[in-house]
Amino acid sequence: MHSVVNSNLLSISRNTSFPNVIRYAHHSCKILVIGGGTGGCTMAAKLSKTFHKSPNHVIIIEPSKDHYYQPLFTLIGGGISKFDTSKKLMKDVLPKNTQWLKDKVVSFEPEENKVKTENGDTVQYDVMIVAIGLELHWNKLPGLIESLQNPEAQVCSIYGPNTVANVFDKIKKTEEGNALFTFPNTPVKCPGAPQKIAYISEHYWTTNKTRNNINVVYNTSLPVIFGVKEYANSLLQVCNNRNIQVNLHTNLIAINPDKKEAVFQNLEKPENKHIAKYSLLHVTPPMGPPDILKKHETLSNEVGFLDIHPQTLQHNKFKNIYGIGDCTSTPNSKTMAAIASQSKVLYENIMANLSGREMKMFYNGYSSCPLVTAPGKCILAEFDYTFTPQETFPINQKRELLLMYLLKKHLFPFIYWNLMLKGLWNGPEKFRKIFTFIKSKNC
């Protein structure tokens, strides 16, 4: 580990030998990465191969001790995968030749190229990458927290590492009544997940012969079931074939766990509200950019996302600041696949900028969503900023396919742990070009 300490900065608190005195640390680095999630870990791995000698090294600021592969949460909630397969210690996934500060940023000072942390330390940087994801706003939905804490409430969510393990038990306990699944009126990470857990649950009830007693409803705040028309048509057909009711423009605004009631608002006519009884309520919580970004208006746009160029991923005001992943203003679907594609662009542009060259790499908005509709069935949606399909394989990916399910369940987690977090995976673009070339030769 590398660190430069300024012993003249004194305050109170953490010194064990002298409990009333502490020396705040002043760190200096070439690359500062804020966040140790998917984007932060990936970029730290890529850049640390070049910058690893103090003070020209990589520092990562991340407060969490655990790292999760969150795309697996849907399968965990559906009883298909085990929770332990989604979790590793942060110290085991961050690159060994970087410096990890187990801390959180409380203040950005971009004009001076430094940040301050909760522990009182400062970090000076040449280049900063912000990768702090989305925040889950459990407390912004009245009744949600108390419902999740009440084992009798039959309210669950795959979105939290502390809530996902309870989802399958509640699915198994549901034998009749209304099973409601929701998509909030906010940005959402992995936006296909809210309907995937509905499909997996419906399949479980059908297999266990309780489906005829359960009314399965997917309430989404969006005007469509999915943003890309070609895949939306396939998903609506799945819902029609399996009698899953889809309500558009429908937003969950409150929960009454004592009465097992959910209150919904019609977003086309906001004055219209209705109460629905539930036997199971799966909630996708409201989400948004982290408060730390919203607090620093020089870094964020009008709604609080890191204000970066959608193609170069460079900050629109501060040219030594970049962003990756869910916390940024790029209008792509917020998924792991998007981060993989962004990471290549970001690495090349940072290296070009540091060497005085023109940035020539551009992110086209590529994202991917493996829409599991049942064990053994998956529609692999791939698309760009314009919602145009960008399919990798030379087959019709708009169909429910076993191959795509096997990729989702087995291959993608392997790629994540063994390639992506080590800076070795840039998405499937190369494979897409190979398959496209083969297909053109056979035509």
DACORNOR-V203063 format. One record per backbone hydrogen bond with DSSP energy under -0.5 kcal/mol. NH is the residue of the N-H (numbers start at 1). CO is the residue of the C=O. Records with the same first field share a line. If there is no record, write none. Layout:
BEGIN
NH = CO / CO
END
This chain:
BEGIN
5 = 3
7 = 5
9 = 6
10 = 8
11 = 22
13 = 19
15 = 21
21 = 18
22 = 11
24 = 9 / 22
26 = 4
27 = 25 / 122
29 = 124
30 = 57
31 = 57
32 = 127
33 = 31 / 59
34 = 32 / 129
35 = 33 / 61
37 = 131
41 = 37
42 = 38
43 = 39
44 = 40
45 = 41
46 = 42
47 = 43
48 = 44
49 = 45 / 46
50 = 47
51 = 47
52 = 50
53 = 56
54 = 52
56 = 53
57 = 55
59 = 31
60 = 99
61 = 33
62 = 60 / 101
67 = 88
69 = 86
70 = 68
72 = 69
73 = 70
76 = 72
77 = 73
78 = 74
79 = 76
80 = 75
81 = 75
85 = 82
86 = 83
87 = 84
88 = 67
90 = 65
92 = 89
93 = 89 / 90
94 = 90
98 = 95
99 = 58
100 = 98
101 = 60 / 99
102 = 100
103 = 101
106 = 116
107 = 116
109 = 114
112 = 109
113 = 110
114 = 109
115 = 123
116 = 107
117 = 121
118 = 104
120 = 117
122 = 25
123 = 115
124 = 27
125 = 113
126 = 29 / 30
127 = 30
128 = 320
129 = 32
130 = 322
131 = 34 / 129
135 = 288
137 = 135 / 286
138 = 136
140 = 137
141 = 138
142 = 140 / 253
144 = 141
147 = 143
148 = 144
149 = 145
150 = 146 / 147
151 = 149
153 = 150
156 = 281
163 = 160
164 = 160
166 = 163
167 = 164
168 = 164
170 = 166
171 = 167
172 = 168
173 = 169
174 = 170 / 171
175 = 173
177 = 213
179 = 215
180 = 178 / 280
181 = 217
182 = 282
183 = 219
186 = 184
190 = 334
193 = 190
195 = 192
196 = 192
197 = 193
199 = 195
200 = 196
201 = 197
202 = 198
203 = 199
204 = 200
205 = 201
206 = 202
207 = 203
208 = 204
209 = 206
210 = 205
211 = 205
213 = 210
214 = 211
215 = 177
216 = 214
217 = 179 / 215
218 = 245
219 = 181 / 217
220 = 218 / 247
221 = 183
229 = 227
231 = 228
232 = 228
233 = 229
234 = 230
235 = 231
236 = 232
237 = 233
238 = 234
239 = 235
240 = 236
241 = 237
242 = 238
243 = 240
244 = 239
245 = 216 / 243
247 = 218 / 245
248 = 246
249 = 222
250 = 220
251 = 249 / 265
253 = 263
254 = 263
255 = 142
256 = 261
257 = 255
259 = 256
260 = 256
261 = 256
262 = 276
263 = 254
264 = 262 / 274
265 = 251
266 = 272
267 = 249 / 265
272 = 269
273 = 271
274 = 264
276 = 262
278 = 260
279 = 178
280 = 178
281 = 154
282 = 180
283 = 156 / 281
285 = 283
288 = 135
290 = 133
293 = 290
294 = 290
295 = 291
296 = 292 / 293
297 = 295
299 = 296
300 = 296
301 = 305
304 = 301
306 = 327
307 = 299
308 = 306
309 = 314
313 = 309
315 = 321
316 = 307
319 = 317
321 = 318
322 = 128
323 = 313
324 = 130
328 = 325
329 = 306
332 = 330
334 = 188
335 = 333
339 = 335
340 = 336
341 = 337
342 = 338
343 = 339
344 = 340
345 = 341
346 = 342
347 = 343
348 = 344
349 = 345
350 = 346
351 = 347
352 = 348
353 = 349
354 = 350
355 = 351
356 = 353
357 = 352
360 = 358
363 = 311
367 = 383
369 = 381
371 = 369 / 379
372 = 370
373 = 377
374 = 377
377 = 374
378 = 401
379 = 371
380 = 378 / 397
381 = 369 / 379
383 = 367
384 = 388
385 = 364
387 = 384
390 = 382
395 = 393
397 = 395
399 = 396
401 = 378 / 399
405 = 401
406 = 402
407 = 403
408 = 404
409 = 405
410 = 406
411 = 406
412 = 407
414 = 410
415 = 411
416 = 412
417 = 413
418 = 414
419 = 415
420 = 415
421 = 416
422 = 419
423 = 420
424 = 419
432 = 428
433 = 429
434 = 430
435 = 431
436 = 432
437 = 433
438 = 434
439 = 435
440 = 436
441 = 437
442 = 438
443 = 439
END
